[in-house]
């Protein structure tokens, strides 16, 4: 039964704003149909971009010796309904969207055919951004993924306080910004563990690479990263 409030003010699709008639839905049927997972075979295995050499199976920007993340993937390109989910989750005070988004992350995880991790770790945000939002959207995504996979999640990374934003920055600027802002918490046992990093959006991959570098201070066996969206270059 729909609530009296829903009858007076029917919920609307978070992307196209059409009225939603299904209970507990956040996207209309048409926008839901647009959520098609990225085919991993069509992407660079290092940075998940579409622009890669078909012979080497690697994009022209990736240099293997500079990569810290052993595997990298994303569920969707940052466009359409998928982008709206991220924006509402990140800036629209709608943390409940992380539950459904986590289901898509798990679906893409199995499509990538990666081995199951021992530990799931969210990409941290600054304390300033946490105060603004009241939560870390990447941590919520990691919690949802953890529940679906039944694998523990630990916030082993911390980001030094700051009110900076990486939106609009290029690869070089992001590398400089993230270089000295991430720290590994003490007391977490990472030795010989396979770790899955979770984030909402990957743009250049610099943040994920830096997170992996810091995690490797704990001597894990492998670090790979999965994001809900991949920014389109």
C-alpha positions as CSV (number, residue, x, y, z in Angstrom):
1,X,0.0,0.0,0.0
2,X,1.3,3.4,-0.9
3,X,1.3,5.9,1.9
4,X,-1.1,8.9,2.1
5,X,1.9,11.2,1.5
6,X,2.8,9.4,-1.7
7,X,-0.7,9.7,-2.9
8,X,-0.6,13.5,-2.4
9,X,3.0,13.9,-3.5
10,X,3.9,10.9,-5.7
11,X,7.6,10.2,-5.8
12,X,9.5,11.2,-9.0
13,X,12.4,9.6,-10.8
14,X,15.7,11.1,-9.6
15,X,16.8,11.4,-13.2
16,X,14.0,12.4,-15.5
17,X,11.5,13.6,-12.8
18,X,8.7,11.4,-14.2
19,X,6.2,10.1,-11.6
20,X,7.1,6.7,-10.2
21,X,4.3,4.2,-9.6
22,X,6.3,1.3,-8.3
23,X,6.9,1.2,-4.5
24,X,10.4,1.8,-3.2
25,X,11.7,2.7,-6.6
26,X,13.9,5.8,-7.3
27,X,14.1,5.5,-11.0
28,X,11.2,5.2,-13.5
29,X,11.1,2.0,-15.7
30,X,12.6,3.8,-18.7
31,X,15.6,5.2,-16.8
32,X,16.1,1.8,-15.1
33,X,16.3,0.2,-18.5
34,X,19.1,2.6,-19.4
35,X,21.3,1.2,-16.6
36,X,23.5,-1.1,-18.6
37,X,26.7,-2.3,-17.0
38,X,29.9,-1.6,-18.9
39,X,31.3,-4.5,-20.8
40,X,34.8,-5.0,-19.4
41,X,36.1,-6.5,-22.7
42,X,35.6,-3.1,-24.3
43,X,37.8,-1.2,-21.8
44,X,41.4,-0.8,-20.9
45,X,42.1,-3.2,-18.1
46,X,44.3,-0.7,-16.3
47,X,42.1,2.5,-16.3
48,X,38.8,1.3,-17.8
49,X,38.8,4.0,-20.5
50,X,37.4,3.3,-24.0
51,X,40.5,4.8,-25.7
52,X,42.9,1.9,-25.8
53,X,45.1,0.1,-28.2
54,X,43.4,-3.1,-29.5
55,X,46.7,-4.8,-30.0
56,X,48.2,-4.2,-26.6
57,X,44.8,-4.2,-24.8
58,X,46.0,-1.1,-23.0
59,X,45.2,2.6,-23.4
60,X,47.9,5.0,-24.6
61,X,48.0,6.9,-21.3
62,X,48.7,3.9,-19.0
63,X,52.2,3.0,-18.0
64,X,52.2,-0.3,-16.1
65,X,55.3,0.6,-14.0
66,X,53.4,3.6,-12.5
67,X,50.2,1.6,-11.6
68,X,49.5,0.6,-8.0
69,X,46.0,-0.8,-8.5
70,X,46.3,-4.4,-9.7
71,X,42.8,-4.5,-11.2
72,X,40.4,-1.6,-11.9
73,X,36.8,-1.4,-13.0
74,X,33.5,0.6,-13.0
75,X,29.9,-0.3,-13.2
76,X,28.7,2.6,-15.4
77,X,29.9,5.6,-17.4
78,X,29.2,8.9,-15.7
79,X,26.2,9.8,-17.7
80,X,22.4,9.5,-17.7
81,X,20.6,7.8,-14.7
82,X,23.9,6.5,-13.3
83,X,25.3,10.0,-13.0
84,X,22.1,11.2,-11.3
85,X,22.4,8.4,-8.7
86,X,25.9,9.6,-7.9
87,X,24.9,13.3,-7.7
88,X,21.9,12.6,-5.5
89,X,23.9,10.3,-3.3
90,X,26.9,12.6,-3.0
91,X,25.2,16.1,-3.0
92,X,21.5,15.5,-2.6
93,X,21.4,14.0,0.9
94,X,20.0,10.7,-0.3
95,X,22.2,8.1,1.4
96,X,19.6,5.3,0.9
97,X,20.6,5.2,-2.8
98,X,23.8,3.4,-1.8
99,X,22.0,0.2,-1.1
100,X,20.7,-0.3,-4.7
101,X,24.0,1.1,-6.1
102,X,25.9,-1.6,-4.2
103,X,23.9,-4.3,-5.9
104,X,25.1,-2.9,-9.3
105,X,28.7,-2.9,-8.0
106,X,28.4,-6.5,-7.0
107,X,26.9,-7.4,-10.4
108,X,29.8,-5.7,-12.2
109,X,32.3,-7.4,-9.8
110,X,31.1,-10.8,-10.9
111,X,31.0,-9.7,-14.6
112,X,34.7,-8.7,-14.2
113,X,35.4,-12.3,-12.9
114,X,37.7,-11.1,-10.1
115,X,38.6,-13.3,-7.2
116,X,36.7,-12.6,-4.0
117,X,38.6,-10.1,-1.7
118,X,39.4,-10.7,1.9
119,X,38.5,-7.1,2.8
120,X,36.6,-4.1,1.3
121,X,37.9,-0.6,1.9
122,X,36.2,2.7,1.0
123,X,38.0,5.7,-0.4
124,X,38.0,8.3,2.4
125,X,36.7,11.9,2.2
126,X,37.9,14.8,4.3
127,X,36.4,15.6,7.6
128,X,35.1,18.9,6.2
129,X,33.2,17.1,3.5
130,X,31.9,14.5,6.0
131,X,30.5,17.4,8.1
132,X,28.8,18.8,5.1
133,X,27.1,15.6,4.0
134,X,26.9,13.7,7.3
135,X,28.3,10.6,5.7
136,X,31.0,9.3,3.3
137,X,29.1,8.1,0.1
138,X,32.0,5.7,-0.8
139,X,31.7,4.1,2.7
140,X,28.0,3.6,2.2
141,X,28.7,2.0,-1.2
142,X,31.4,-0.2,0.5
143,X,29.0,-1.2,3.3
144,X,26.3,-2.2,0.7
145,X,28.9,-4.2,-1.3
146,X,30.1,-5.8,1.9
147,X,26.6,-6.9,2.9
148,X,25.9,-8.5,-0.6
149,X,29.3,-10.3,-0.7
150,X,29.4,-11.1,3.0
151,X,32.9,-9.8,3.2
152,X,34.1,-7.5,6.0
153,X,34.5,-3.8,5.3
154,X,37.0,-1.6,7.2
155,X,37.7,2.1,6.8
156,X,41.5,1.6,7.0
157,X,42.3,4.9,5.2
158,X,41.9,8.5,6.4
159,X,42.2,11.7,4.5
160,X,43.8,14.7,6.0
161,X,41.3,17.5,6.7
162,X,40.6,20.0,4.0
163,X,37.8,21.7,2.1
164,X,39.3,21.1,-1.4
165,X,37.4,19.6,-4.2
166,X,38.9,17.6,-7.1
167,X,36.0,18.4,-9.5
168,X,37.4,20.0,-12.7
169,X,41.0,19.1,-12.0
170,X,43.2,17.4,-14.6
171,X,45.3,14.2,-14.0
172,X,48.4,16.2,-13.0
173,X,46.6,18.4,-10.5
174,X,44.9,15.4,-8.9
175,X,48.1,13.6,-8.5
176,X,49.7,16.5,-6.7
177,X,46.7,17.0,-4.5
178,X,46.3,13.4,-3.4
179,X,50.1,12.7,-2.9
180,X,50.3,13.6,0.8
181,X,46.7,13.7,1.9
182,X,46.0,9.9,2.5
183,X,47.2,8.0,5.6
184,X,46.9,4.3,6.7
185,X,45.2,3.8,10.1
186,X,47.1,1.9,12.7
187,X,45.9,-1.4,14.0
188,X,44.5,-2.8,10.7
189,X,45.9,-6.2,9.6
190,X,46.4,-6.1,5.8
191,X,49.3,-8.5,5.4
192,X,48.8,-10.9,2.6
193,X,45.1,-9.9,2.1
194,X,43.3,-9.2,-1.1
195,X,41.7,-5.8,-0.9
196,X,38.9,-4.3,-2.9
197,X,38.7,-0.5,-2.9
198,X,35.3,1.1,-3.4
199,X,34.6,4.7,-4.6
200,X,31.7,6.5,-6.2
201,X,33.4,8.0,-9.3
202,X,36.7,7.5,-11.0
203,X,37.9,10.4,-13.1
204,X,41.7,10.1,-13.7
205,X,42.3,7.2,-11.3
206,X,44.9,9.3,-9.3
207,X,43.0,8.9,-6.0
208,X,42.6,5.2,-6.4
209,X,46.3,4.8,-7.3
210,X,47.3,6.8,-4.2
211,X,45.0,4.8,-2.0
212,X,46.6,1.6,-3.3
213,X,50.1,3.0,-2.7
214,X,49.1,3.7,1.0
215,X,47.4,0.3,1.4
216,X,50.6,-1.4,0.2
217,X,52.3,0.0,3.2
218,X,50.4,-2.8,5.1
219,X,51.8,-5.5,2.7
220,X,48.6,-6.8,1.2
221,X,48.7,-9.5,-1.5
222,X,46.7,-7.5,-4.0
223,X,44.7,-4.3,-4.3
224,X,42.0,-3.7,-6.9
225,X,39.4,-1.0,-7.2
226,X,35.8,-0.8,-8.3
227,X,33.7,2.4,-8.7
228,X,30.1,3.0,-9.5
229,X,30.9,5.4,-12.3
230,X,33.8,6.1,-14.7
231,X,34.0,9.7,-15.9
232,X,33.9,10.0,-19.7
233,X,37.0,11.5,-21.2
